[in-house]
Amino acid sequence: MSDSTRTSSTRASGGAAPLTPSVRDKRSLLQLLRDLPGLVVALLKAELSQLKAELVRKAINLGLGIGMFVVAGALLFFMLGTLVAAAVLGIAVVLPGWLAALIVAAGLLVLAGIIGFVGLTVLKRGMPPAPTETIASVKQDVNAVKGLGDYDH
């Protein structure tokens, strides 16, 4: 099979015929340039399919992990209820049951109030949610470019 026969058979098959390494080494620059778009498209398709497979795999793992955290959170919720009941029963050994329940409820109310106050304080530090420091810095940079305001020379 001559070089011209190989080239014409490659053109007839769409330019993407599988070639042996010796034939691949002997292709002309023009043939390589003709094959380049097909090779780039094939490479992009392969990369996209690999990306899709990786994202699906990671999404499945992420979903399983989130599901396990939800189950763990539900179990912790029930554990806290059990601990509250244990506290009521423990205090009920010394005091009447109704008083033990009121004492535990008052303790939970105080604890919820403290946590709520700390949460409110932390929330106020984050307000407003706009990046005010960055905005001020960008404005200062713009003024420096314009030659306005204080900036280092």
C-alpha positions, 0 to 999 in steps of 0.5 A: 500500500503506497502513501497516496493510497493510505492518504486517500483511504484515510480521507475516504474514511473521514480522516480519523482512521486508526493508524499504526505507529509507523503510518502515524509517523509518516503523515504529512504536515497537511494531514496532521493539520486536517486531523487536528480538529477531530483530535481536539474534539475527541480530546474535549469529549473524553475530558468532559466525560471524565469530568461528568463521571468524577462529578457524579461520583463525588455527588454520590459520596456527598449525598451519602455523607450528608445523609449520614450526618442527618442520621447522626444529628437525629440520634443526637437529638434523641440522646439529648432528650434522654439526658434531659429525662435522666436529669429529671429522674435524677433530681426526682430522687431527692425532690418531687417529680414535678419540681425536678421537671421544673428545675431541669426546664428552668436550667434549659431555659437559662442555657438557651438564653445564654446561647441565644445571646451569644449567637445574637452577638456573633450575628451582629458582628457579621452585619451587614453581610456586604464586604464593607472593608473590601469595598472601602479598600477598593474605593481607596485604590480607585482614588489612589489611581485617580491621584486623590486621597492619602496614599504612599508614593 
